[in-house]
Amino acid sequence: MRLTDCERIIMNIIWAADHDLALYEIVEVLNADGRYWRETAISAFLRRLRAKEVITRYRKKGVTFYRPIKENEDLK
């Protein structure tokens, strides 16, 4: 399976995390380097990653969390 450059950037953040990430956490990490990623764009990439069955999501107390299903090594 092939990931786009943006999908891979987001997945590298998810893989590097020591816990499941909420959207706002992914946004914070992406925007920390001075670039501006809109939440809507990130949400679209997350939907595509779910469709590719690379990540899954669940809701807890009204917050959606994302976790990897496949590891980096599985996508090479």
N, C-alpha and C positions, 0 to 999 in steps of 0.2 A: 504494500500500500504506500502511496506517495502522499506526503504532506506538502502543502504550500509553505513558502518561507514564513508567512505570518502565523500559520498554524503551528509550525515547528517552534517559533519563538514562544508562543503561548504554552505549548507542551513542555518546553524546557523549564518554564516557571513551575508548572504543575508537577513535573517529575522531581524538581529540586526541593520542593516543599516537604517539610516533615509532618504535615497535616493536610487534610482536605481543605481546599481553598474556596472562599466565597468570591463572587464577582468583584466586589470592591477591593479585595486583596490583590487580585490579578491586575486590576486597573492601577492600583498604587505602584506595584512593581514595574509595570510597563511604562508608566509615566515618570518614574524616578530618574530616568536617564535624560530627561528634558524634552522628550518627544511627547506629543499629545495623541493618545489613542482614545477615541470616543467609546463610551460604554456600549452604544448600539453596535459598533463595528466588532468589538470584542465578543458581544453576545452572539453575533452572526457567526463568527469563527467557532465559538463554543458549540453552537447548534450543528455546524458542519462536522466538528470533531465527534459529536455524539452520533451523528448519522453514519460516520465511518467506523463507529464502535471502538473509538480510541479512549473515550472518557465516558463516565456516567455521572449522573447528578442525583441529589436528593435534597429535600427541604427539611430544615430543622428550625423551629420557632420563627417561621416566616422568611428565613434566609436560605438561598439555594447554594449548595456546596458542590464542588466538582472534584472528582478523583480519577486517576488514570485506570484504565482497564488493561491497556497494553503498555509494555515498557519500551524504552527507546530502542533496545536491541531487537525487539520484535518488528520494528518498522524499517529496518535497513535492507 
